[in-house]
Amino acid sequence: MTRTPALTAESGSGAYEGNQEEQSFIVNLRPRTLGEYAAAGQRSVVENLSIAIQAATKRGEPLDHMLLHGPPGLGKTTLAHIVASEMGTELVSTSGPALERQADLMGILTGLETGTVLFVDEIHRLPRAVEEFLYSAMEDFKVDFVLEKGTHARTVKFPLARFTLVGATTRTGMISAPLLDRFGLQYHLDFYGPEELARIVVRSAEILGTPIDAEGAFEIARRSRGTPRIANRLLKRVRDYAEVRGDGSVTRPIAHEALLREGVDAEGLNGLDRLYLHTITEYYNGGPVGIEALAATINEDKDTLVDVIEPYLLKRGLVVRTAGGRKIGSGYASPQPSQDRLFD
């Protein structure tokens, strides 16, 4: 569990535990206000969320419980930090897999103050017993805790402060209906367009003190799979290349060469993406093929394929899901052998 003060423009990376380089890099590049977040994309989500925050603030009440769902890397964690900042409250962070027992959740809930934002990442991975324990906490702000066992068992009711639960998930379908219904606010984050990602890259480059032109920013953006997290990661790699092989400025030729060296092609596909598509095309004649068989052939975890690889490929029409399994989509054109660097 991580307890974090509300993110403000002055707080910077000092608001977070630990000083690892990568953590500081990510934190420093995160938008800190709804305005900054909306400047790049997700306008509809931000507008609706802004109304909800203003209404809750006007009534002097905590924000309704909120579920953020969508592919990884689109800003769900960042948005949770912004919500806490906009509400002027503390953020407490944990994750579904970390809450193994009811006692784990109990310890967190009893330590929350009124208005605190409790952020649970990967909320779809909550154990069923812990999830059911959460129902009354979300709805009635109280929990029933059973002490002792057998004939001596007794139930003790613990009142809780009114808090806001913000859950993040990449798999809404794995969340049970009773838990899903308890989220008054539910927002889907979608992939960003190249122009939106280019604005994110320019902003991040300014924070990093890296000169970049519009074409260089767009080259990084169009290879970032519609994902801000990937855009910022690729920017860091291009920045390194520009400083070693160039004059430190990021231009289109510099970005192009740096990203090719990283194995990211002009369509934003990496080695695992190409291996996934190649396997369906060459080993299964274009499909359909079940995800279990595909994962076994690639020797990759099934969840990695479903959560990380497939969302972007599905969005681009490079692959489709059918009742019989995965098939190559109409948007995929098999590369020529000489161009397919992965299988040289």
C-alpha positions in Angstrom: 0.0 0.0 0.0 1.3 3.5 -0.9 0.0 6.6 0.9 0.5 9.6 -1.3 -0.3 13.3 -0.7 -2.5 14.9 -3.3 -0.6 15.8 -6.5 -0.1 19.5 -7.0 2.0 21.6 -9.3 4.5 22.2 -6.5 4.7 18.6 -5.2 6.7 17.1 -8.1 8.4 13.8 -7.5 9.0 14.5 -3.8 5.4 13.5 -3.2 6.2 9.9 -4.0 8.1 7.3 -2.1 11.4 6.3 -3.5 13.9 8.1 -5.8 14.4 5.6 -8.5 15.2 7.2 -11.9 12.3 5.5 -13.8 9.8 6.4 -11.1 10.8 10.0 -11.0 10.7 10.1 -14.8 7.1 8.8 -14.9 5.9 11.1 -12.1 7.5 14.2 -13.5 5.8 13.7 -16.9 2.3 13.0 -15.5 -0.3 15.7 -16.0 -1.1 17.3 -12.6 -4.5 18.9 -13.3 -7.6 18.0 -15.3 -6.8 20.8 -17.7 -3.4 19.3 -18.5 -4.9 15.9 -18.8 -7.6 17.1 -21.2 -5.1 19.1 -23.3 -3.9 15.8 -24.9 -7.1 13.8 -25.1 -9.9 11.9 -23.4 -12.0 15.2 -23.5 -15.4 13.5 -22.9 -14.1 11.7 -19.8 -12.5 14.8 -18.4 -15.6 17.0 -19.0 -17.9 14.5 -17.2 -15.5 13.9 -14.4 -15.0 17.7 -13.9 -18.8 18.1 -13.5 -18.9 15.3 -11.0 -16.0 16.8 -9.0 -17.5 20.3 -9.0 -20.9 19.0 -7.9 -19.3 16.9 -5.0 -17.2 19.8 -3.9 -20.2 22.2 -3.9 -22.2 19.8 -1.7 -19.2 19.2 0.5 -19.3 15.4 -0.1 -16.7 12.9 -1.2 -16.8 11.9 -4.9 -18.8 8.9 -5.9 -16.8 5.6 -6.3 -15.2 5.6 -9.8 -14.2 2.8 -12.1 -11.6 3.5 -14.9 -11.3 0.8 -17.5 -9.3 0.5 -20.7 -6.0 -0.8 -22.1 -2.9 -0.4 -20.0 -0.8 2.8 -20.2 -3.7 5.3 -21.0 -3.5 7.2 -17.7 -5.8 5.5 -15.2 -3.3 5.9 -12.4 -2.6 9.4 -13.4 -6.3 10.3 -13.4 -6.6 8.8 -9.9 -3.9 11.1 -8.6 -5.6 14.1 -10.3 -8.9 13.3 -8.7 -7.3 13.3 -5.3 -5.6 16.6 -6.1 -8.8 18.2 -7.4 -10.7 17.1 -4.3 -7.9 18.3 -2.1 -7.5 14.9 -0.3 -4.9 12.2 0.2 -4.5 9.3 -2.2 -3.9 5.7 -0.8 -2.8 3.2 -3.4 -2.9 -0.6 -3.5 -3.7 -3.3 -6.0 -6.0 -6.3 -6.3 -3.3 -9.0 -6.0 -1.9 -7.3 -2.9 -5.2 -7.7 -1.0 -5.1 -11.4 -0.3 -7.2 -11.5 2.8 -10.0 -9.5 4.3 -7.7 -8.4 7.1 -5.5 -6.7 4.5 -8.4 -4.6 3.3 -9.7 -4.0 6.8 -6.3 -2.4 7.8 -6.5 0.0 4.9 -10.2 0.9 5.3 -10.0 1.7 9.0 -7.1 4.1 8.4 -8.9 6.2 5.8 -10.1 9.7 6.6 -13.1 11.4 5.2 -12.7 12.1 1.5 -9.6 10.0 1.0 -9.2 8.5 -2.4 -8.5 4.8 -2.2 -7.0 3.7 -5.6 -7.1 -0.1 -6.3 -5.2 -1.0 -9.5 -6.1 -4.3 -11.2 -9.3 -4.4 -9.2 -10.5 -7.3 -11.3 -7.9 -9.5 -9.5 -9.4 -9.0 -6.1 -10.1 -12.4 -4.4 -13.8 -13.1 -4.1 -13.8 -13.0 -0.3 -12.1 -9.6 -0.3 -14.5 -8.3 -3.0 -17.6 -9.3 -1.0 -16.1 -7.6 2.1 -15.8 -4.4 0.1 -19.6 -4.3 -0.8 -20.8 -2.8 2.5 -17.8 -0.6 2.7 -18.6 1.1 -0.6 -22.4 1.2 0.0 -22.9 1.8 3.7 -19.4 2.9 4.8 -19.2 0.1 7.4 -17.9 -3.4 7.5 -18.9 -6.5 9.4 -15.8 -8.2 10.8 -16.1 -11.7 12.3 -14.2 -12.4 15.5 -13.3 -15.8 16.7 -14.8 -19.0 15.2 -17.4 -21.6 15.8 -19.9 -21.1 18.7 -17.9 -18.2 19.9 -18.0 -16.3 16.6 -19.4 -12.8 16.8 -19.8 -10.0 14.3 -18.5 -6.5 15.0 -19.6 -3.6 12.9 -16.9 -1.0 12.1 -18.0 2.4 10.9 -15.8 3.9 8.2 -15.1 7.4 7.1 -16.8 8.3 3.8 -14.1 7.6 1.2 -13.9 7.4 -2.6 -12.8 4.2 -4.2 -11.2 4.5 -7.6 -10.7 1.2 -9.3 -8.6 0.6 -12.4 -8.9 -2.4 -14.7 -8.0 -3.6 -18.1 -10.7 -6.3 -18.0 -14.1 -5.0 -17.0 -15.7 -8.3 -17.9 -13.9 -10.0 -15.0 -15.5 -7.7 -12.5 -18.6 -9.2 -10.9 -21.9 -7.5 -11.4 -22.4 -6.6 -7.7 -19.1 -4.8 -7.5 -19.6 -3.1 -10.9 -23.0 -1.8 -9.9 -21.5 0.0 -6.8 -19.4 2.3 -9.0 -21.4 5.5 -9.6 -18.9 6.8 -12.1 -17.6 4.5 -14.9 -15.3 5.8 -17.5 -13.6 4.1 -20.5 -10.2 5.4 -21.6 -9.6 4.8 -25.3 -6.4 4.9 -27.4 -5.0 8.3 -28.3 -4.6 9.6 -31.9 -1.2 10.5 -33.3 -1.9 14.2 -33.0 -2.9 13.9 -29.4 0.2 11.8 -28.6 2.4 14.3 -30.4 1.2 17.0 -28.0 2.1 14.7 -25.1 5.5 14.1 -26.5 6.2 17.8 -27.0 5.1 18.5 -23.4 7.3 15.7 -22.0 10.2 16.9 -24.1 9.9 20.4 -22.6 9.9 18.9 -19.1 13.0 16.9 -19.9 14.7 19.8 -21.5 15.0 18.0 -24.8 14.8 20.1 -28.0 12.3 18.5 -30.4 10.6 19.6 -33.6 7.1 18.9 -34.8 8.1 16.1 -37.2 10.2 14.4 -34.6 7.4 14.5 -32.1 4.9 13.1 -34.6 7.3 10.3 -35.6 7.5 9.1 -32.0 3.7 9.6 -31.6 2.6 7.5 -34.5 4.8 4.6 -33.3 3.4 4.7 -29.8 0.5 2.3 -30.2 -2.0 5.1 -29.1 -0.6 4.9 -25.6 0.9 7.9 -23.6 3.1 5.6 -21.4 4.7 4.1 -24.5 5.1 7.5 -26.1 7.0 8.7 -23.0 9.2 5.6 -22.9 10.1 5.9 -26.6 10.9 9.6 -26.1 13.4 8.7 -23.4 15.1 6.2 -25.8 15.1 8.7 -28.6 16.5 11.3 -26.3 19.4 9.0 -25.4 20.1 8.3 -29.1 20.0 12.0 -30.0 22.5 12.9 -27.3 25.0 10.2 -28.3 24.6 10.1 -32.1 23.4 13.7 -32.7 23.4 17.1 -31.2 20.8 16.4 -28.6 17.8 17.6 -30.7 15.1 15.2 -31.7 14.2 15.3 -35.4 12.3 12.9 -37.6 15.5 11.2 -39.0 16.9 10.8 -35.5 13.6 9.5 -34.1 13.2 7.1 -37.1 16.7 5.6 -36.7 16.4 5.4 -32.9 13.1 3.6 -33.0 14.2 1.1 -35.6 17.1 0.2 -33.3 14.6 -0.4 -30.6 12.7 -2.8 -32.8 9.7 -0.5 -33.2 8.6 -0.3 -36.9 6.7 2.4 -38.8 3.3 1.0 -37.6 4.3 1.0 -34.0 4.6 -2.8 -33.8 7.4 -4.4 -31.7 9.0 -7.8 -31.9 6.2 -9.6 -29.9 3.5 -8.0 -32.0 5.1 -9.2 -35.2 5.7 -12.6 -33.7 2.1 -12.8 -32.8 0.9 -11.9 -36.3 3.5 -14.1 -38.0 2.5 -17.1 -35.9 -1.2 -16.8 -36.8 -0.3 -16.3 -40.5 2.4 -18.9 -41.0 1.5 -21.6 -38.4 -2.2 -21.4 -38.4 -2.9 -20.2 -42.0 -4.4 -16.9 -40.8 -6.6 -18.5 -38.2 -8.8 -19.0 -36.4 -6.7 -20.2 -33.5 -7.5 -20.3 -29.8 -5.6 -18.0 -27.4 -4.3 -21.0 -25.4 -2.7 -22.6 -28.5 -1.4 -19.3 -29.7 0.2 -18.5 -26.3 1.8 -22.0 -26.2 3.2 -21.6 -29.7 4.7 -18.2 -29.0 5.8 -19.4 -25.5 4.3 -16.3 -23.9 1.8 -15.8 -21.1 -1.8 -15.7 -22.2 -2.6 -12.7 -20.1 0.2 -10.8 -21.7 -1.3 -11.4 -25.1 -4.8 -10.5 -24.1 -4.0 -7.4 -22.0 -0.9 -6.0 -23.7 -0.6 -7.2 -27.3 -4.2 -7.7 -28.5 -6.0 -4.4 -27.7 -3.9 -2.3 -30.1 -3.9 -5.0 -32.8 -7.7 -5.3 -32.5 -8.1 -1.5 -32.7 -6.1 -1.4 -35.9 -8.0 -4.3 -37.5 -4.8 -6.3 -37.7 -6.5 -9.2 -35.9 -10.1 -10.1 -35.1 -11.7 -12.3 -32.4 -14.2 -14.9 -33.6 -16.1 -17.7 -31.9 -13.4 -20.1 -33.2 -10.4 -18.0 -32.0 -8.1 -15.3 -33.4 -7.9 -14.5 -37.1 -5.7 -12.2 -39.1 -7.7 -9.0 -39.9 -8.1 -7.2 -43.2 -5.8 -4.4 -42.0 -2.8 -6.8 -41.9 -0.4 -7.0 -44.9 2.3 -9.7 -44.4 5.8 -8.2 -44.7 8.2 -9.3 -47.3 10.9 -11.6 -45.9 13.6 -9.1 -46.6 11.7 -6.4 -44.6 10.9 -8.6 -41.6 13.9 -7.9 -39.4 12.5 -10.0 -36.6 12.9 -13.3 -38.5 16.2 -12.6 -40.2 
